[in-house]
Amino acid sequence: MDQDSPRYRIALSDFKRARRKAALQDILSRFTGHSAALIPFEEARKRLNAKGEEALGLQEIPLKAIIGSVGRYADFNRNFLPRSDAHANRWATVKAKLRDLDAMPPIQVYQIGEAYFVLDGNHRVSIARERNATHIRAYVTEIHTKVPLTPETDFNEFILRAEYAQFLQHTNFDECCPEATFKVTVPGQYKILEQRIRAYQRQTQLKSAREATQSWYENDYLPAIERIRKRGILRDFPKRTPTDLYVWIFQHREKLEQELGWSVGTVQAADDLVEKRGESIKQKFKRGLEGVRKKTLPALLESGLPIGAWRKKYAAIHHADVLFEKILVPLSGEYDSWKALEQALLVGSYEDSHLLGLSVAPSRDEMKRKTCEEVGERFKNECAAAGLSAEFALDFGKVSSVINERARWADLVILHLAHPPQAQIASRLGSGLRDLIQRCPRPVMTVPQPSEKLENLLVAYDASPKANESLYMAAYFAGRWGATLTVLSVIEDANRPAWQIVRAKDYLEGQEIKAIYVKKEGNVPQAILDVAEEEQIDLILMGGYSRAPVAEVILGSALDEVLRKTNKPVLVCR
């Protein structure tokens, strides 16, 4: 056609307007994350494992259902707007010749599911879309696949469907479990599911791949999805699917176990995933606030988790009758540090605990010392001799900080009391033990000398929130271990009623637990030490530091004095 003709110039102007729209849509797609690209047909045929084709003849098809092209997928965007000026002449010539859309020759397309790919007629589709047509005539050839496409399938969705097709081909999952469907939002997830099924087959030693796939779905996947739903984890990932969470939790658990050198429970991994990667506004705000706190708040002012948080948060993941399922035992390798393990073995025998050994070196290079390996071997051997399962890990850094960070994977920390906080302010300020107790997310048992039995327990009770935690724990020991409890309340005025004892008695009697109640007056730490000696106590239970961290450092505390003077293990509750 004559390029000087009015019809051609109008068509060329229409092309330029279409190009500007295409450029704008490409920019918007980068911000929204929704691809504006057409899907290449050959890639779709290959990825979706096409099994055959069938000619359906001439049909009228919806233009919006055309989502790809055989050879021109890079020349047009998803709305068939031109993405290059190189096709201006061809586009304008076709439109200038076209007087009526009904006179347009039919195009040729391939059909996959409800979606279409242009074999011949890309410019005609572009012009029809530009003229706001809704349908176009086309010679249709249907391609048969297990996973059909829809008109809403964008390039990212196509990749996911293609991966799903490969997953079905490799596992025959649609035949094993025809009622089941998997939906993910991130590429690569189906490959991991396939690896999980293969690992499950090796673990269960099932010879039939079909039987292993069905068993994995019923005994591994579905129970995990049920736990995910019950714990409300999907609320923290509002745009994700249960299958996404199943895969992410599995991956996160593997990563944690590699980093820690210990096994990690599925529920623990799930909770940690929510804290670190939760996509809800609440979780993002919480992480932002925590980041600001760490940058602006000195370690001296940190007070750790809220009182009782450790017990409330992890109650759901323990067996009904076990409080200390995992016990963390830091070991330096020095002679006295093994006293902590001796005590941990005794506690573990009551709880049937899994022990987590830890040796902290000052640097990464120091971790490679032979003595560290020897500590690990001795730890495992002694645990095995006691009939308890155990794992050992090496780490490096500031001892108290490393222990506090790793304590969140255990339920109790038991350590040798080597350097109790001293009376001088400077000593308390630099005390690693005070720092550990102040910020540790779990109860801490300090062991100057291990007790050979845990039958007589002393609870120092002043009705404070942290003392309530120690009373709760004492009630647990009495109920599970059959221990005898002595509840001590220290008051300043002997003529005033010890209402703390009344409160403790009400609680324990409500739990059907008998106890000995002792009222003392005067100095609190000395009273605790005296009663511990008089009653031949095996373990002292106390609340942690009750004042603000700075006040505790300046004024000292009853806990510091008891730790300095007692030779009994002390369980510090929070």
C-alpha positions in Angstrom: 0.0 0.0 0.0 1.1 3.6 -0.7 2.7 4.8 2.5 1.5 8.4 1.7 -2.2 7.4 1.6 -4.4 8.7 4.4 -5.4 5.2 5.5 -1.8 4.2 5.9 -0.9 7.3 7.9 -3.9 6.8 10.2 -2.9 3.2 10.7 0.7 4.2 11.4 -0.5 6.7 14.0 -2.6 3.9 15.6 0.6 1.7 15.7 2.5 4.4 17.5 -0.2 4.8 20.1 -0.3 1.0 20.6 3.5 1.0 21.1 3.2 3.6 23.8 0.6 1.5 25.6 2.9 -1.5 25.3 5.9 0.4 26.8 3.7 1.6 29.7 2.4 -1.9 30.4 5.9 -3.3 30.4 6.9 -0.7 33.1 3.8 -1.5 35.2 4.5 -5.2 35.0 7.9 -4.7 36.6 6.3 -3.0 39.6 3.4 -5.4 40.0 5.4 -8.6 39.4 2.8 -9.8 36.8 4.5 -10.7 33.6 3.2 -9.0 30.4 5.0 -11.5 28.1 3.4 -14.0 25.7 4.1 -17.6 26.4 6.2 -19.4 23.7 4.2 -22.3 22.3 7.2 -24.7 21.8 8.2 -24.2 25.4 4.6 -24.9 26.5 4.4 -28.0 24.4 7.7 -29.3 25.8 7.2 -28.4 29.4 3.6 -29.6 29.5 4.6 -33.0 28.0 2.2 -32.9 25.1 0.9 -36.3 24.1 -0.8 -35.7 20.8 -3.0 -33.3 18.8 -6.3 -33.1 17.1 -7.7 -30.8 14.4 -10.9 -29.1 15.5 -11.5 -27.1 12.4 -12.8 -23.5 12.0 -14.1 -21.9 15.2 -14.7 -18.5 16.7 -12.4 -18.0 19.7 -12.2 -15.3 22.4 -9.3 -12.9 21.8 -8.5 -12.7 25.5 -7.9 -16.4 25.6 -4.9 -16.1 23.3 -1.9 -16.1 25.7 1.0 -17.1 23.4 2.5 -17.4 20.0 4.6 -19.9 18.0 7.1 -17.5 16.6 6.2 -14.0 17.5 6.0 -14.2 21.3 8.8 -11.6 21.7 7.1 -9.1 19.2 3.9 -8.6 21.2 2.9 -8.4 24.8 0.1 -10.2 26.6 -2.5 -7.8 25.2 -0.9 -8.2 21.7 0.4 -4.7 21.7 3.6 -4.3 19.5 6.8 -4.2 21.5 9.1 -3.1 18.7 9.1 -0.3 16.1 10.6 -2.8 13.6 7.1 -4.1 12.8 5.5 -0.6 12.2 5.2 -1.0 8.4 3.8 -4.5 8.5 1.3 -3.6 11.2 0.1 -0.4 9.5 -0.1 -2.1 6.1 -2.3 -4.9 7.4 -4.6 -2.5 9.2 -4.8 0.0 6.3 -6.0 -2.8 4.0 -8.5 -4.0 6.5 -11.9 -2.3 6.0 -14.1 -4.7 8.0 -13.0 -7.2 10.7 -15.5 -9.7 9.3 -13.5 -9.8 6.1 -10.3 -10.7 8.0 -9.0 -14.1 7.0 -9.1 -16.7 9.8 -5.9 -17.1 11.8 -4.4 -20.5 12.8 -3.9 -21.4 16.5 -3.0 -24.3 18.8 -5.3 -24.9 21.8 -4.1 -26.1 25.2 -6.9 -26.4 27.7 -8.9 -23.1 27.4 -5.9 -21.1 26.1 -4.6 -20.5 22.5 -1.3 -19.9 20.8 -1.1 -18.1 17.4 0.6 -20.1 14.6 -0.3 -17.6 11.9 -2.0 -14.2 12.1 -0.2 -12.4 15.0 -0.7 -9.0 13.4 -4.4 -9.7 12.7 -4.8 -10.6 16.4 -3.0 -7.3 17.4 -5.2 -5.2 15.1 -8.4 -7.0 16.3 -7.5 -6.3 19.9 -6.7 -2.7 19.1 -10.2 -2.3 17.5 -11.7 -3.7 20.7 -13.0 -6.9 19.1 -13.9 -9.8 21.5 -13.7 -12.8 19.2 -11.8 -13.9 16.0 -12.2 -16.8 13.6 -9.5 -19.4 13.8 -8.5 -22.8 12.6 -7.9 -24.7 15.8 -5.6 -27.6 16.6 -5.9 -29.0 20.1 -2.8 -30.2 22.0 -3.4 -32.9 24.6 -1.7 -32.5 28.0 -2.3 -33.6 31.6 -2.2 -30.0 32.8 -4.4 -27.6 30.8 -3.9 -23.8 30.7 -6.5 -21.1 31.2 -6.8 -17.6 29.7 -5.7 -16.2 33.0 -2.4 -18.1 32.9 0.5 -15.6 32.9 4.1 -16.6 32.3 4.8 -17.3 35.9 1.7 -19.4 36.2 2.7 -21.2 33.0 6.1 -22.1 34.6 4.3 -23.5 37.6 1.9 -25.5 35.5 4.7 -26.8 33.4 6.6 -27.9 36.5 3.4 -29.5 37.8 3.1 -31.4 34.5 6.6 -32.7 34.9 5.8 -33.6 38.6 2.8 -35.7 37.4 4.8 -37.3 34.7 7.6 -38.4 37.1 5.3 -39.5 40.0 2.0 -40.4 38.3 0.4 -38.6 41.2 -2.8 -37.9 39.4 -3.3 -41.7 39.0 -2.2 -42.6 42.6 -4.3 -39.9 44.3 -6.8 -38.6 41.8 -8.7 -36.6 44.4 -5.5 -34.6 45.5 -4.3 -31.3 44.0 -1.2 -29.3 44.7 -1.0 -25.6 44.1 2.2 -23.5 44.7 3.1 -19.9 44.0 6.9 -20.2 43.6 8.7 -22.1 40.8 10.8 -25.0 42.0 8.4 -26.3 44.6 7.2 -29.4 42.7 10.8 -30.6 42.3 11.2 -30.5 46.0 7.9 -32.4 46.5 9.2 -35.1 44.1 12.5 -35.3 46.1 10.4 -35.7 49.3 8.5 -38.6 47.8 11.7 -40.3 46.7 13.2 -39.8 50.2 10.1 -41.2 51.8 10.2 -44.2 49.6 13.9 -44.9 50.6 13.0 -44.3 54.3 10.0 -46.6 54.3 11.7 -49.1 51.9 8.5 -49.4 49.8 9.4 -51.0 46.5 6.4 -49.8 44.6 6.7 -46.1 43.6 2.9 -45.9 43.3 2.5 -47.3 46.9 5.2 -44.9 48.2 3.6 -41.9 46.6 0.2 -42.7 48.1 1.7 -43.5 51.5 3.6 -40.2 51.5 0.5 -38.3 50.7 -1.6 -39.9 53.4 1.0 -40.2 56.2 3.4 -37.3 55.6 1.9 -34.6 53.5 -1.7 -34.5 54.8 -0.7 -34.6 58.6 1.7 -31.8 58.0 -0.9 -29.7 56.2 -3.3 -30.3 59.1 -0.7 -29.1 61.6 -0.1 -26.0 59.4 -3.8 -25.2 59.4 -4.3 -25.8 63.1 -1.4 -23.5 64.1 -2.8 -20.8 61.9 0.5 -20.3 60.0 -1.3 -19.5 56.8 -2.5 -16.2 58.4 1.2 -15.1 58.4 1.5 -16.0 54.7 -1.7 -14.6 53.2 -0.7 -15.0 49.6 0.7 -18.5 49.9 -0.8 -22.0 49.7 -0.6 -24.9 52.2 1.7 -26.7 49.8 4.0 -23.6 49.7 4.2 -23.8 53.5 4.9 -27.5 53.5 7.8 -27.1 51.2 9.2 -24.0 52.9 9.0 -25.6 56.4 10.8 -28.6 55.1 13.5 -26.5 53.5 13.8 -24.2 56.5 14.1 -27.2 58.8 17.0 -28.6 56.7 18.7 -25.3 56.7 18.4 -24.9 60.5 19.7 -28.4 61.1 22.7 -27.7 58.9 23.4 -24.4 60.7 22.9 -25.7 64.2 24.3 -29.2 64.0 21.2 -30.4 65.8 17.9 -31.9 64.7 14.9 -29.5 64.7 11.3 -30.3 65.1 8.8 -29.5 62.4 6.7 -27.2 64.6 9.9 -25.4 65.8 11.0 -24.9 62.2 7.5 -23.6 61.3 7.5 -21.1 64.2 11.0 -19.9 63.3 9.9 -19.5 59.6 7.0 -17.3 60.7 9.3 -15.1 62.8 11.9 -14.7 60.1 9.9 -14.7 56.9 6.2 -14.2 57.8 4.5 -12.0 55.2 1.7 -10.6 57.2 1.7 -6.9 58.2 2.0 -8.0 61.9 5.1 -10.1 61.3 6.8 -7.4 59.1 6.1 -4.8 61.7 7.4 -7.1 64.5 10.7 -7.7 62.6 11.1 -4.0 61.9 10.6 -3.2 65.6 13.1 -5.9 66.6 15.7 -4.6 64.1 15.4 -1.1 65.6 15.6 -2.4 69.1 18.8 -4.3 68.4 20.4 -1.3 66.9 19.4 1.2 69.6 19.1 -0.8 72.8 22.4 -1.7 74.6 22.7 -5.3 75.8 22.7 -4.1 79.4 19.1 -2.9 79.0 17.7 -6.1 77.4 15.4 -8.1 79.7 14.6 -11.1 77.4 11.3 -12.6 76.6 8.1 -11.7 78.6 7.6 -13.8 81.8 6.2 -17.2 81.1 6.4 -16.7 77.3 8.6 -19.8 76.8 6.1 -22.1 78.5 3.0 -20.7 76.8 4.5 -20.7 73.3 6.0 -24.2 73.4 3.3 -26.0 75.4 1.6 -27.2 72.2 4.7 -29.0 70.9 5.5 -31.0 74.0 4.1 -34.3 75.0 1.3 -33.9 77.5 3.5 -35.1 80.5 6.9 -33.8 79.5 8.1 -30.3 80.1 11.8 -30.6 79.3 11.9 -32.6 76.1 15.3 -31.1 75.1 18.0 -30.0 77.5 20.9 -27.8 76.4 24.2 -28.5 78.2 27.1 -26.1 77.4 30.5 -27.7 78.0 33.9 -26.0 78.1 35.9 -29.3 78.4 37.3 -28.3 81.7 37.0 -30.7 84.6 34.3 -28.8 86.5 32.1 -28.2 83.4 31.2 -31.9 83.3 29.2 -31.4 86.6 26.6 -29.8 84.4 26.3 -32.9 82.3 26.1 -35.1 85.4 23.1 -33.0 86.6 21.6 -33.0 83.1 21.7 -36.8 82.9 19.8 -37.0 86.2 17.1 -34.5 85.0 17.0 -36.2 81.6 16.4 -39.6 83.3 13.2 -38.1 84.9 12.1 -36.5 81.7 13.4 -39.0 79.1 15.0 -35.9 77.5 17.1 -35.5 74.4 20.3 -33.7 75.3 21.9 -31.1 73.2 25.6 -30.6 73.9 27.4 -27.4 73.0 31.0 -26.3 73.0 31.6 -22.6 72.3 35.1 -21.6 70.9 36.3 -18.0 70.8 36.8 -18.2 67.0 35.9 -20.3 64.0 39.5 -21.6 63.8 39.4 -22.7 67.4 36.4 -24.9 66.7 38.8 -27.2 64.7 40.8 -28.1 67.8 41.0 -31.7 68.7 39.9 -31.0 72.2 36.5 -29.8 70.9 36.0 -33.1 69.2 37.1 -35.0 72.3 34.4 -33.1 74.3 31.8 -34.1 71.8 32.8 -37.8 71.9 32.8 -37.9 75.7 29.4 -36.1 75.8 27.8 -38.6 73.4 29.3 -41.6 75.2 28.1 -40.5 78.6 24.6 -39.8 77.3 24.5 -43.2 75.6 25.7 -44.9 78.8 22.8 -43.2 80.6 20.3 -44.4 77.9 19.6 -40.9 76.6 19.6 -39.7 73.1 22.0 -36.8 72.4 23.5 -34.5 69.7 26.6 -32.3 70.0 27.4 -29.1 68.2 30.3 -26.7 68.0 30.0 -22.9 67.7 32.0 -19.8 68.2 31.6 -16.3 69.7 30.7 -14.8 73.0 29.7 -17.7 75.2 26.6 -16.1 76.9 25.3 -14.8 73.5 25.8 -18.1 71.7 24.1 -20.0 74.5 21.1 -17.6 74.6 20.7 -17.8 70.8 20.7 -21.6 70.9 18.6 -21.9 74.0 15.5 -21.2 72.0 15.9 -24.7 70.4 15.8 -26.4 73.9 13.5 -26.3 76.9 16.0 -26.0 79.7 19.7 -24.9 79.9 21.9 -26.6 82.5 25.4 -25.2 83.0 28.2 -25.4 85.5 28.3 -22.4 87.9 31.9 -21.4 87.4 31.8 -17.6 88.0 28.8 -16.4 90.0 28.1 -12.6 90.0 30.1 -10.9 92.7 29.1 -8.2 95.1 30.9 -5.4 93.3 29.0 -3.4 90.7 31.8 -3.7 88.2 31.8 -7.4 88.6 28.1 -7.6 88.1 28.3 -5.3 85.1 30.7 -7.7 83.3 29.2 -11.0 84.5 28.5 -13.3 81.6 26.2 -15.4 83.8 24.0 -12.4 84.7 23.8 -11.5 81.0 22.9 -15.1 80.2 20.2 -15.4 82.9 18.8 -11.9 82.1 18.3 -12.6 78.4 18.0 -16.4 78.1 14.6 -17.4 76.6 14.5 -20.6 78.7 14.8 -21.6 82.3 18.5 -21.9 83.5 19.7 -24.4 86.0 23.1 -23.5 87.5 25.2 -26.3 89.0 28.0 -25.6 91.5 27.9 -29.2 92.7 25.5 -31.7 91.1 22.8 -33.3 93.3 22.6 -37.0 93.4 18.9 -36.9 93.7 16.0 -34.5 93.0 13.6 -35.4 95.7 13.5 -32.4 98.0 12.8 -29.1 96.3 12.7 -25.6 97.7 10.6 -22.8 96.1 11.5 -19.3 97.1 8.1 -17.6 96.7 7.2 -13.9 96.9 4.1 -14.0 94.6 5.9 -12.1 91.8 5.2 -13.1 88.2 8.6 -14.9 88.0 8.0 -16.6 91.3 4.7 -17.8 89.9 6.6 -19.5 87.2 8.9 -21.2 89.7 5.8 -22.4 91.6 4.3 -23.7 88.4 7.4 -25.7 87.7 7.7 -27.0 91.3 4.1 -28.3 90.9 5.1 -30.1 87.7 8.1 -31.7 89.5 6.0 -32.8 92.4 3.4 -34.3 90.0 5.7 -36.0 87.6 8.8 -36.7 89.7 7.1 -37.3 93.0 9.3 -34.6 94.6 8.6 -33.1 98.1 8.1 -29.4 98.0 9.1 -26.8 100.6 7.6 -23.3 99.9 9.5 -20.5 101.6 8.1 -17.0 102.0 10.3 -14.3 103.6 8.6 -11.3 105.2 9.9 -8.1 106.8 7.4 -8.0 109.7 6.7 -11.1 111.7 3.3 -9.8 112.8 1.9 -9.4 109.3 0.3 -12.5 107.7 2.3 -14.2 105.0 -0.3 -13.8 102.3 2.2 -15.2 99.7 2.0 -18.6 101.5 -1.8 -18.5 101.3 -1.6 -17.8 97.6 0.9 -20.6 97.0 -1.1 -23.0 99.1 -4.3 -22.3 97.2 -2.6 -23.0 93.9 -0.8 -26.2 95.0 -3.9 -27.6 96.7 -5.8 -26.9 93.6 -3.3 -29.2 91.8 -3.7 -31.8 94.6 -0.1 -31.3 95.7 1.0 -31.3 99.3 3.8 -29.1 100.4 5.7 -27.8 103.5 5.2 -24.1 104.1 7.9 -22.1 105.8 7.7 -18.4 106.9 10.9 -16.5 107.6 11.7 -12.9 108.3 14.8 -10.9 107.6 17.4 -11.2 104.8 15.9 -13.0 101.8 19.0 -14.8 100.4 20.2 -15.8 103.8 16.7 -17.3 104.6 16.8 -19.3 101.4 20.3 -20.6 102.2 19.3 -21.5 105.8 16.2 -23.4 104.8 18.0 -25.2 102.0 20.5 -26.5 104.6 17.9 -27.3 107.2 15.6 -29.2 104.9 18.5 -30.9 103.0 17.2 -29.5 99.7 18.4 -31.0 96.4 17.3 -28.1 94.1 16.3 -24.5 94.7 13.7 -22.9 92.5 13.7 -19.1 92.2 12.3 -16.5 89.9 14.8 -14.6 87.7 15.8 -10.9 88.1 12.7 -8.9 89.0 14.0 -5.3 88.6 14.9 -3.5 85.4 18.4 -4.7 84.2 20.2 -1.5 85.2 18.7 -1.5 88.7 19.7 -5.1 89.2 23.3 -4.3 88.3 23.5 -1.3 90.6 21.5 -2.7 93.6 22.2 -6.4 93.3 19.7 -9.1 93.9 18.8 -12.0 96.1 19.4 -14.3 93.2 23.0 -13.1 92.9 23.7 -13.7 96.5 22.2 -17.2 96.5 24.3 -18.1 93.4 27.4 -16.9 95.2 26.9 -18.8 98.4 25.0 -22.0 97.7 26.5 -25.4 96.7 23.0 -26.5 95.5 21.7 -26.4 91.9 19.5 -23.4 91.4 16.7 -23.4 88.7 16.1 -19.9 87.6 12.6 -19.6 86.1 11.2 -16.9 83.9 
